Amino acid sequence: MTEAQKRFCNEYLVDLNATRAYKVAYKRCKKDETARVNGSRLLTIANIQNYINKKIEEREKRTEVTQDMVIQELAKIAFLDISKLYDQNGNLKNIQDIDKDTVKAISSLETLEEYDGYGENREKVGDTQKVKLLDKTKALELLGRHLGIFNDKINANIEGKLTVEDYLKKVEGNEY
């Protein structure tokens, strides 16, 4: 493997963006399309695939974080059942009474004590509790991207391209 290929691999491991990694490893490349094509091509080379897979395994061992763990956490956020936060009377449960998977989808809990009156004469009349959840939509988006459900790529190859002059002639001739 060349030094440039190794740089590409190491950059690719940062964010799994082959286009960006190629442009960093091969500084002369300025065009995104060229970088995209060549970055994809590099990812098909067996020794590059082996190097990347080896580095991913090393990182998983070192951090004790696996792709499966990340996907599982995203799933907890994405598929949270908010009713698990409340008892049968509609009151917010104590945090100790909420299952661990539901707790992992909570960003923060806030309790505001409410009082009536002032100074020594004030009396506590209740609590207002606020629960802020992690972003369910973002978690679903990330899971969808992981599963290949969403395709953000736009195909700019258009059959039968018109010149501006031809377009204007057609518009003037009311062909559109």
N, C-alpha and C positions, 0 to 999 in steps of 0.2 A: 504494500500500500504506500502511495506517495505521501509526502508531508501535507500537501494540499488536500488530499483525500481524508487524511486524519483530522485536519482542521475542519473540513466539512462535517465529518462525523461528530466531532465534539461540539460544533455549533448547532448541528441538527438536534443534539440531545438537550439543548437549552429549552427549546419550545416546539420541537418537531416540525419546524417550518423549513422545508428543503430549499425553497426559493431564497429565503434570507440567508440560510447557511451557505448556499453556493456563492452568493454575492460576497460574503465575508471571506470565504476560503479562496475565491478566485477574484481578486480585487479588480481585474481588468473588465470583468463582466458588469455592464451598466444596465442592461435591459432585463426587465422582470421576466419577459417571455423566455428569453434565452436561459436565464437562471432557473426558471421553473422546469423547462424541458431537461436541462442538464442535471439539475438536482434530482429529478425523478429517475433519470437514467442511472445516476450513481447509486440510488437506493436499490437498484436491481442487481448490482454486482455482489456476488456471494461473499467475498472477504469483507466488504463494507457492511453487509447485513450481519455477518458474524461479529464484527467489531462492535456495532451498535447494540446488538442483543447482549453481548458480554458486558458492556458498560451499563446497560439497563439492569441486568441481574446484579452487578456489583452495587449499583445504587440502591436497589431494593434491599439487599443484605445490609448495607451500611445504614440506611435510614429506617429499615424495618417497615417501610411503606411500600405497598404494592399497588399496581393498577386496580386490582380487584377491590382493595380497601377503599380507594378513592371512589370507584363506581358505587360501592355499597353505601358510602356516606351520602353521595349525591342522590341515590335512590331514597334514602331516609327523608331527605328534604323534599324531593319531588313528589313523593307519595304519602306525605304526612296526612293523617286523618285528624283534623282539628278537634273533632268531638272527643278524642282521647284526653284532651286537656281539661275536660269538665266532668263533674259528677252527674248523677241522674237528675239532680235538681237544677242543673245549669250553672252551678257555681264552679269557679276555677279550683282545680285540685291543688293540694300542696305539692310542691316539686318532688317530694319523696314518694308520692303516690302515682307519679306519671312514669310510664315505662321508659326504659333507657333509649330506645330508638326514637321516641317522640321528643324526649328531652334534647337529643342531638340536633333536632331541627329548630330549636329555640335560640334566637340571637340574644335576647335579654328579657328579664323580668323586672318590673318596677312596681313598687307598692307606695301609694301616696296615702298618708293618713289624713282623714278629714275631721276637722273640729268645728264646733259651734261655740261662739262666744270668744272673749278675749281674756288674756292674763290668767289669774287664778280661777276665774269663773268658766273657763272654757272646758267643754266636754267632747270627748271623742265620739263622733257619730257614725264613723265607718271608715272603710278603706276603698280606694280605687286601685285596681290592679290592672297593669298593662303588660301584655305579652307581645313581644316583637319576634316574628318568625324569620328564618333565613329565606332568601329569595327563591320561591318555588319555581317561578317561570325560568329563571336562569339555570336552576338545577335541571329542569326538563330540557332546556336548550342544550346544555352540555351533554346530557345523556343521549339526546337525539343525534347530536353530532358524532358522538362515540359510536352509535349504532348505524350511522350512515343514513339516517332518515332525511336529514336536510341536505340540500345541494345548493350551495351559495355560488357556484360557478356559473358564469354567464357565457354562452357561446356567441362570440362576436363574428363568427364566420357566416356571412350572409350571402346566400346564392343570388345571382343576378343583380349585382350592385349597379346603381344608377349614378351617373355623374350629375352634378348640380344642374348643368345645362339640360340634360335629358329630363330630369325631374321637372324643371320649370316648363319645358315644352309640354309635358304631360299634364301639368296643372293648368296651363293656359288652354290646352285643348280639352279640358274637363275629363280627362281619362281617369281622374281620381275622384 
